[in-house]
């Protein structure tokens, strides 16, 4: 049997080898445990910050022409972000208790706050592309749901709500709603541009056609299912009837 004693240098070398082996093992185990979950913290932080800094209501999701959005359309596209749940101290939609004191302050103050911003709410809810009247319509829509008695500014401007250009507004509404039936003549609807089909319907005059279309007839629901203003719907009816003359 050998009684050879190891030199101090050999002992140190052995200990260093053991330490290196332990460290390498820990590293490999840690790498294995986290494989597939490698997250770039810096990138994620930037993305999170960007998402939080994105303006509320960056764009208005609506088929309505610029300046023609109703209060309901603006609310659903923009205001619901905060007012839908009552975030950041905003009065929750339909909460009469929260809206009561605000409605009591009057129309002018409510619209001023909405247009120029108030507390955590930015001007126009962060949707700079909204017109002043569109913002006011949203204020009226929300205020009335909370117990107010406000009147929305008419779509198309206070001076001529009924004078919307059928070739522009009416055409857009037709292409987004009416074309579903009038494009092909489905469900007995007079086909767009079919003068023979439109002739008997146009005899009573535009007012009668508009009255019938507004109430709905046979398979056609009221306003053809269009949820916008009466003025916009009238423009669509004029666009259809003009093509059938």
ABEGO torsion letter per residue (X at the ends): XBABBBBAAAAAAAAAAAAAAAAAAAAAAAAAAABGABBBAAAAAAAAAAAAABBBGABBBBABBBGABBAAAAAAAAAAAAAAAGBGGBBBBGBAAAAAAAAAAEAAAAAAAAAAEBEABBBGGGBAABBAAAAAAAAAAAAAAAGBABBBBBBGEAABAAABBAAAAAAAAAAAAAAAAAAAGBGGBBBBGBAAAAAAAAAAEAAAAAAAAAAEBEABBBGGGBABBAAAAAAAAAAAAAAAX
